[in-house]
Amino acid sequence: METLNYIQALMGAYALDLSSIDTENEAEYNERAKAVRVRTVSLFNAMRDSVPELLQYNFADSMSDEEVRRTINRIALDANKRYTAPIIPDNIAAIDYINGEPFVTPTYVKWQNDGYRKQNFVINYNGELQSVAKRQLTALMQNMLLCFAPGKIRFNIFDQMMSGMADFVTVGYDETVYNGNVIMDEAAARDCIKRLRERMQMVMGKYGDIARYNEKHQEIVMPYEVVVLNDYPARYENVTAELQPLFENGAKGGIYFIVMHNSDAPKLKEDAVDILTSETVTNISLQTLRGIRNNLMVSHTPIAEHPALADAFRVDFNKRINEKGTRQVLKADYASISHSEYTDVTSEISITVGLDTEDKHPVTLRFNSGDYIHGFILGQSGSGKSVLLNNIISAAILKYAPEDLMLYLMDFKGVEFNRYRGVNHVKALLVDNSDPQMTLEVLRELQEENKRRVKLWRDNAVNNIDGYNKKNPTSRLPQILFVADECQVMFAKPTSNSYGMAIQREISEILNVIATQGRSQGIHMLLATQQLDETDISGQILKNLTECFLLMSAASDSNKLVPDSDKLTNKQPTGQACYYHKRELQSKVQTFYATDEELADAIEKAREKSTTKQSNGEAYFSGSSIYHLQTEDLQSAKTQSYGAPVATIGRSIGLNQQSTAITLTQDFSENIIVWGANRQEQATATAINALVSLMAYYEQSNTPCNFIVLDCTNNPMSQCKPLLAELEKRAYCKII
């Protein structure tokens, strides 16, 4: 258990302020102490209102409807922006005294902390304390629900003794919160365990540690699963062996346990596995003392035990989960588009994104050299933002030929755009945000294309791409659509690192140029993100974002794009968007929906449809990409060596991805040093590339050369050791 540092800081400040009152007059002291007390209570309450789901204190027994509504809205807003819960309140109070006055504050337990093993909770009790244990379980489950948006956490409730310990969820909440049933027999228990193990296998293969993945990509890709084992160990001995792997390692797959350990229940058989011996357990204490609450500056008031707040949260939670669950589903007609001939791009790109919610007319996203310049899609996790973005791209590559539409795709989340690999329309595909230099290099290529077109227009005496293509029908240029998902990465406020600041500044400069000049050159931006916190989007870009689709989003974010839009955007159901053209509301749109399978099918049809077309020459960028030394790299380097040895180490970051080689001339540059942290053996692999390419050079030149490798790596599992051993076996080098 740990009390948050800023609660302690405020208590310390209060004690210091009291000790600083310098007077011997009792009445004056009391008056000044009263002022300090009032100010401190105000600070505590202001801090509580910023994160009420964590700072559960000083909620009045009788709150006004407005106070309750404001608190619940704040909790919902925080939950929509939370992807992991490193700590949660444990429903236990800490009592501290300052000048004899008690401060009763909430305490916390660690939960989804990176590297923290004890992410399963155990509540120990006996028959006499069963009601206290049930209250503790209720509070723990309540606090988990408070942390996340509806649909992002689910409970699997085992209740084979039918004690009803978890009826807080089963009675009050939508059945989707507990997967629709309570597990009361061994067969149902085995089915649940099987499903969870299958989920674990899938998650570990696709995402790795899912909590870390969610935090990195700012999205909960699959709901967290919490298994509640009531009355343990009674009637569990036949399934504990199957539960053990999940109990030990489930946290990596987003699976957690709450075990209600009844010490009065019959013990497990000697040969049965006892999951409570695991090192992944955090024990939750029981506290029978319920608040000294009258006239306290700070008094612990758990939301689970505050009738008005608990009821209001439950009603709001159920309402929001039902809004998500009952979204209207409209399907894009991919089949008709795929079977139709390509549409010639005359003056604009247009893609139907959905239907107007009132008149049911199609709503279209347009880009042209006139008034439809650049677009923005804003939507919180679960709003339908990613589905809308993928529908736009999929429909576009089905409708237009690669010679008429060129795509630059950036996916800073790294999970959405990999599906477009191998699509002929794609010029550049970046699916990583670990290296801003990659982003910059792609944008530099886009800037060069912008400059090239400016010169072409000038040479052909035209003003825009429409004029050029009409004048040169046999050598038309494609419209370029630059799409960036999680674009806030490009607009992040500069860091104190000078190198990072220089990259960020150049990225901003290029985006400003594209924003202001791009439409005439047929270059349009479509940006998307979940939130705009800590971003710095220039006025030039905002001014030229003529097409805005605002799904459910935070008020501050939607108002940044379209002033006073929050009244419409903060209550929208999933898949519904407000479409603004030049800051004027055009319509409320029910956007098209497609499953992953339907998107994959549409993209495959787009590949098939474009098989006779020339590819735009996709360049793929990923932080996890590994360079493999190619024969053509060695041959290319040799032609440029002028008779000197050549070490080939990789390829340049950029659309041309030219081979990068070091020529070891006789008069200088005869040595190479590879400098790096060697994460995933990157530095070692670069050095081996240089080594092997030099071996190839000398062999092709029929020039004898002795290679001696001093192997100082102390990792016996190094991926490079088998290669070095094979090189020594073939007498290419000697290893020391």
N, C-alpha and C positions, 0 to 999 in steps of 0.2 A: 504494500500500500504506500502511496505517496500523495501528499497534498501538493497541488500545483504551486510552483514557485511564486507566481504573482499573488496568490492569496497570502502566502507568508510575507512577501514584500510589503503588502499593504498593512498587515498587522505590525510589521516592524516599523513602518513609517508612522503608524498610529502611536506606538510606544515612544518613538523618538519625539514626536510632536508634543506628547504629554510631558515628557521629561524636559522639554525646552521651555515650558511655561515658567517664567521667572517672576514670581510674586509670592509674598507671604500673606497676602490678604485672601482669606478663604473664599469669600464671595466672588472676588475677581477671578480666583483660580477656577472655581466651579463654572463661572460664566464662559471663560475661555476654553475650558475643557469641554463644555457643552458644544461650543462652536467646532472644535476639533472633531468631536464625536459625529456631529451632523455632516461635516464635510467627508469624513471617512465612510460613513454609511452610504452617502451619495456616490462615492467612488466605487465601493463594493457593488452597489446596485447597477451602476453604469457598466461595470465590467461583466456582471451577470447577464445583462441584457444583450451583450455582444455574442455570447455563446451559452444560452440558457440550458441547452441539453447537457452541457458539461458542468456548469456552475449552478448546481441545484441548491440554492439557498435564498432565504428572504422572500420567498413567494408568499404573499399575504393569504391568510385563510379565506378571505373574501376579496376576490379580484373582480374588477369590472369586466364586462363582456369585451370591451375594447382592449384592456390589458391582456386578457386571455388570447384574443385574436392576434394581437401583435406578437406575443410570445410564440404562438404556434407557427405564424408566418416566418418568424426568424429561424425557428428550428428547421422548417421545411427548406428555407433558402440555404442554410448551412449544409443540410443533408444532400442537396443536389450538387454541392461542390466538394463532397467528401468521398474519397475513393478507398481509404483505409481508415481504421480507428486505432491509432497507436495506444490510446488509453480510453477507458470507460469508467464512469462512476461505479463504485461497488456497493452503494447504499449504506455505507458505514460512516459514522461521524467521528471527526477528530475534535477533541476539546482542548483548546489552549486558553491560558489565562493571561491577561494583561492588566496590571494593577488590580488584580482580583476579579476582573470582569471576564466571564467566559465567552469565547468565540467558538461556536459549534459549526464546523465547516465540513464539506464532503471530502472523502478520500477517493483514491482511484487505483485501479490495477492496470498494469500493462497488458496489451492484447496483441494487435497486429504489428508489432515492432520488428523491424528488419534484424534478423539474427537472434531474436528472442525465442527460446524454445518453449517456454511454459504458456502456451496459448490455449490450453484446455482448462476448464474450471471445475472444481469439485466443492460441493457444499456438504459438509459433514453434519449429521444430526441424529437424534434418537426420537423415540415416540413423544417424549415430553416437549421437544422443541420442533415438532413437525410444522406447526403453524408459523413459527418464526422462519423456518427453512423455506416454506412456501412463499412467504413474503419476500425473502431474499431472492428466490428464483424469479418471482414476478418482476422485481426491480431490475434484475440483471437482463432478462429478456426485453423488458421495456426500454432499457438504456441502449441495447443493441439496435432496436427498431428506431430509436431517436437518432441514431448516428447516420442512417442511410436512407436514401430515397425509396419509396415503395417499389417492391419488386426486386430490390437489390440484396435482400437477405431473407432466408427461409428457414423454418424450423422443422426438424424431423423428430417427432415426439414418441418415445417408447414408453408405454404405460401398461406393462403386462400384468401389474397388480391392480390396475384400474383405480389408482388412488386419486386421480384428477389433480395432481400437483401443478400441472401446466395449463389449467383451464382458463387462466388469464388470457391466453392466446386463442384457444379453441372456442371459447364462448364469445369473446368480444370482437375478434378480428376476421377479416375476409379469409375464406378457406385457403386461398393461394399462399397465405403466410405460413401455413403449416402443411403444405402439399396436399391438402384436402382430406387427410385422414390421420387418425392416431393409431400407432402400431401396438396391437394388444396380444399378438401371438407370435410364436417362433417362426412360422412360415412368412408372415409379413415382415418380420425382422430381417430374415435372410434376403428377401426381395429388396428391401431398402439398402442393406449392406452391399448387395450385388450392384445396384444402381450407383451407389456412391463410389464403389471401386472402379466401375467403368468410367465415371466422370473423372476420377483421379487420374486414370491412365490417359484419357483424352487431354486433360488440362496440362499435365506434365509434358506431354509430347508437343503441344501447340504453344503453350505460354510459359512453361517453367513455373517458377514461384508466382502464383497468380496475384497475390497481394502486391508484390513488387512490380509486376507487370501493370496492374491497374494504376498504381501510383505514378509510374513513369509515363503512361499513356493517357492519364487523366480520364479514365473511363472504366466502369465496372463491366467487364465483358461477359461475365456470368455471375448470377447471384451467389453470394456466400451461403453455405449450408451449415446450420448449427444442429447438432444431434443432441437431444435432451434425453438422458437415461434416468427415468424415475425409479426410485426404490432399489437402486443397485445395492447389493448383487443378486437380489431375489429374482430367480428365473432367467438369469443371464448366462449361466455356466456353459450352455451349449453354443453360444455365439461369441463369447469373448475372444476366442482364437481368431475368428474372422474380423472382429472389431479392432484387434490390436494394431495391424498395419495402418489403419486409418487413424487410430488414436496417436500413434507414434509420428506419422508423417503427413497426416491429412491437412495440416495448416498450409503446406505448400500448394495444395490443390483447392484451398479455400474452404476446407471442411474442419469444423471445430466442435468441441464437446462441452456440454454442461452435465456433470454427473451428480445426481442427488444420492449421496451415499448414506444409506440408513444403517447405522451401526447395530440396530436391533434385528435386522433381517438375517436369515440363515447365511452362514459363511459359504464361500465357494468350496467345491471339492478340492482336495489336495492337488489333483492333476490338472485342474482348470487354470487357465491363464487369468491373472488378475491385472487388468489394465491400469489400476491405480498405483502400481509400482513404477510406472513410467516417469521419466524425468520431464515430461511435458505438462505437468500438473501445477496449477496455481490453486491453492486452497483459499476459499472465501469464508471469512469468519462470520459468525452469527452475533448480532448485537441486539440484546433485548432492551437496552436503554433507548427510549424514543424521546427525542429532543427536549431539552430544557429550552423552551421556546419563548416564554413571555419576556418582553422588554429586553431582548438581546440585540446587540448591534448586528451580529451575523448568526443566523440559525439555519441549520441543515433542514431543507424542505424537499424531500425527494418527489419528483414528478409522479412516480408510480403511486405515491400515497397522497397526492393532491387531487381530490375528486374532479375539480373543474378542469385542471390542465390535462389530467389523464383521459378524461372523457372527450375533451375537445381534440386532443391529439388522435385518439382512436377514430373519431368521426372523420377528421380531415384525412388521415392515413387511408382509411377505407374508401373515401371518396376519390382520392387521387389514384389509388391502385385500380379502381373500377374505371376511371377515365382512361387509364392506360390500357386496360384490358378490353374495353369496348370501342376502341378506335374504329372509325369507318375505314374500310379497306377498298381502295380503288386500284385497279391493276392497269399498268401501261400495256398497250397493245404492241408488244415487241414482235409478235409473229407477223403482223401486217407490214411493219416497217422492214423486217428482214426479207420479206418476199417481194417488196417493191424495189424498183430501180433507185439508184442513188439520186438524191435531189441535188441539182446544180446550185452552187452558191453564187447567186447573182449579186446581191447587195447586203445580205445579212445571214447570220446563223439563227435559227429559231428552234426551240425544243419545248414541247408541251410537258408541263410539270405536274398538272393536276386539274381539278375542276373548282370553279367558284362555288363556295358553299351555299350561296343564295340562288343564283340563276342557273347553276350547273354548266355554265359555258367553260370551254377549255381555257386554261391560263398558260401563257407562253413566256418563256425566258428568251429574250432577244439580245443579240449583239450586232451592232453595225457601226459605220463611221459617222453616224448622225447623233441621235440623242440617247442611244442605248450603248453605253460605253463599257462599264465594268460591273460585276455583280458581287454580292456578299450573302452568305447563308450563315445565320446565327442560330444556335440551338443547344440547349443543355443536353447532358447525357440522358438518353431515353426519349428525346424529343422527336426523333426521326430525321435528324440532320444528315447523318451518314447515308441513310437510305435515299434521301432526296438527291444528294450529291452523286451517288452511284447511278441513280436513274438517269440523271442528266447526261453523264458521260456515256453510259450504255446506249441511250437513245441516239446520242450524237454520232457515235461510231457506226451505228446501224443506218443512219439516215444519210450521212455524207461520206464521200470517198476520201481516201488518204490524201489525194492530190488537192482536195478542197479544204481539208481540215487537218491541221497539225496540232498535236497535244504535247504540252509540257506539263507533267504531273509531278507534284510534290506531296508526299504523305508523311508528315512529321510524326504521326502516331505509329506508322510502320505496319499497319494491319489491313488497310482498306484497298490500296492501289496495286498491291502485288498481283492481283487478279488480271491486270491489264498488260502483263508481260507478254510479248509476242504479238501484240496488236499493231497492225501496220501504220495506224495513225500516229503512234507515239514516237516522238522525237527524243524526249528525255523522261526518265522515270526515276525519281528519288524517293526512297522509302526509309529514311533514317533522319534523326536530328542530332546525332552525336558529334558531327563535324560540320560546323557552320561554313567551313571552306568549300565543302561540296555544294551547299546551297548557293554560295557566292559564284562558284564557277559556272553553274547552270544559268544563273541570272546574267552573268557576263556574256554568255553565248546568246542569250535572248536580246541583250542590249546591242550586241554586234549585228544581229539580224535586223534590229530596229534601225540602226545606222545605215546598213546596206540598203534597206528599202527607202529610206529618206533620199539617198543618192539616186536610186532608180527612179523615183518619182520626179526628181529634179531633172534628170537626163531625158525623161519622157514627157516632160512638161504636163504632169498631172498632179492632182492634189491629194489623192487617196488611193487605196487599193482597188476601189471600184473602177476608177478611171484607168488605172494601169491594166487591169484584167480585160477591160473592154477594148483597150488599144492593142493588147497583146494576147488575143484569144488562144493562140497555140502554145504560149508559155506562161499560163496563168500561175499566180502564186497562191498558196493556201492561206485561209484564215488561220490564225494561231490562237489557241485557247490555252492560257496558262492557269492551271487549277492547283490550288494549295489547300490541303486539309490541315487543320490545327495550325492555321497561319499565324497565330499569336507568336510563334517561335521567331518569325521574321521581324516582328514588331516589338520584341522584348526590349525593355529599357537597357541602355548600355551598361556593361559591367565596368569594374575598376581596372580590369586587365586591358592594357594598351593594345595588345594584339586583337583581343576580342572586340574592343571599341572600334578599331579600324575596320574590321570585317563588317560589324553591324552598321557602321556609318555608310560603307559602300553599298551594302544591301539596300539600305533606306534610299540612297541616292538613285539607284537603278530602278527601284519600285516607283519612285516619284516620276522618273522619266517615262516609264511605261504607262503610268496612270495618266499623265498629261499629254503624251504624244502617241500612245499606242493605237488609238482608234483609227487614225488616218492610215497607219501602216497595217491595219488588219490584225492587231495584237490586242487581245482582250483578256482581262483577269477575272477569274471566279474564285473568290476566297471563302473559306469556311472555318468556323471554330466554335467551341462550346462556350468560351468566355473570353473577355477582353481585359481581365485584371492585369495590372502591371505591364500594360502595353503602351506604346507611343506611336499612334498612327497619325501621320502628318495631315494637315488640312488639305494639301493637294490631293492626297489619295481619297480622303473622305468626300471631297467635293465631286470627284469623278466616279464615286460608287453610285451609279444611277439606279441599279436594280438590287433591291434588298429584300430577302426572304427571311423574316424573323419568326422562328418557331418559339416554343416555350423557352424563355431565357430570363436572366436576372434583369431587374429594372435598370440598373446602372449600365449594363452592357447594351441593351436595346436602345436606351436613350442616347448612348454615345453615337450610334449609327443614325437613328431617327429620333429627334427630340420628342418627348411626351408619348412615346410609343408603348411604354410599359403597361399602361392600363389595358391594352389589348393582348400583349404578349405573355404576361405572367400567369395567365389562367388557361392557356390554350391546351387542348388535349394533344396527345401524341399524333404526329403526322399533319397537324394543321399549322398553317403559316399565314402571316400577314405579308402581302406583297406590296412593296412601295416602289414607285418610280419617281425619281427625283424628290424624295421625301414626302410624296403625296400617296396616301393609301389608295390602291387600285382595287384590291379585292382581298377577301379572306379565302384561302386556298386549302382544299383537302388534297394533299400531295399523293402521288402514286406510291404504292407499296410493292416491294418485291422481296421474296425470300432470297437467301444466299444461293439456293439452288437455281431459282429463276434468273438471278443476275448472271450466274455462271453460264447458264444456257444461252442467254442473250449475247454474252461476250463471245462465246464459242461460235454462235451464228455470225457475229460480226467478223470474226477471223475467217470463217468460211467464205463469206460474201466478198472479202477483199483479197482472196488468194491470187487473183489475176492482176492485182494492183501492186505497184512498187511501194516498198516500205519506206517510211520516212527516216529509217535508220536508228532504231531505238538504242539509246545509251542508258545503261542501268547503273544506279548508284545505291549502295547500301553500306552502312557501317560494318556489317558483318561479311561483306564481300571479301574474298581472298584472291589475290593475284596468283595465277599459275603461269610459270615460265613457258612460253610457247616457242615453237621452232621458228615461226615467222618473226618473232621478236629478235631472236639471235641473228637471223639473216639480215633483218633491217639494220640492226646495230653494226654488223660487219661492213655493210656498204658505206657507212658513214665514219668508219674508224681510221681511214687513211693509213692502214698498216699497223696501227697501234692496238694493243689489247683492249678489249671492251668488256665492261661489267654491266649486265642488264639487271635492273633492280625492280622494275615495275612499269606501270603506265601512268600517264598524267591524269589528274582529275579534270575532266572536261568532256565535251561531247565527242571530240576527236580521239581521246584516249590514246595518245601517241606513246610509243615505247620510250621509256626513260633509261638512258644508258650513260655510263661514265667511261670516257676514254682515258686510258692511262698512258699519257705521252711520256717520252723519255726525259724531257727537260723539266717537267713539273707534274704535279697531280699524280704521283706514283703510288699513293696510299689512300685507302678509304676507311673512314670510321662511320659505323652505324650507331646512332645515339637514340635511345628510347627506353621507356619503362618496361618494355618487353612483355606487355600484357598479351596473353594468348600467343606468346612467342613471335610477335610481329617483328621485333628487331632481329631475332635469330633467323627467321625465315627470309628477311631481306638480305641478311649477310649470306645465307646459303644460296639465294638467287644469284648474287654477285659471284660466289664461288663457282657454281655450276656453269654459269655463262662464260666465265674465264676458262674453265676446263674445256668447254666446247670450242671456244675461240682457238686455243692452242692446238687442240686435236685437228680441227679443220685446216689449220695453217701448217700442219706437220712440223710444229715447233716443240721440241721437248721442254717440259716444265715440271718441276717438282712442287706438289702442293702438300703443305704440312698444316694440319688442323689441330690447334690446341683447344681441346674440349673442356671447358671449365664449368659447364652446366652441371648442377647438382640434382637435377630432377630425373630420376631413372625412367619416368613415364613420358619424358619429352617426345613429342611427335617427330622431332628432327633426328633422333638417335638412329632409328632404322635406316633412314636415308644415308646418314654418314657411314653407317656400317656397310651398306651396300656399295657405296663409292669406294671404301677401302678394300672391300672384297674384290672389286673389279680393277684394283690397282690404280685408281685415279688419284688417290691421296693417301697420306699416312696420318693416322689419328694418334695424338699424344694426350 
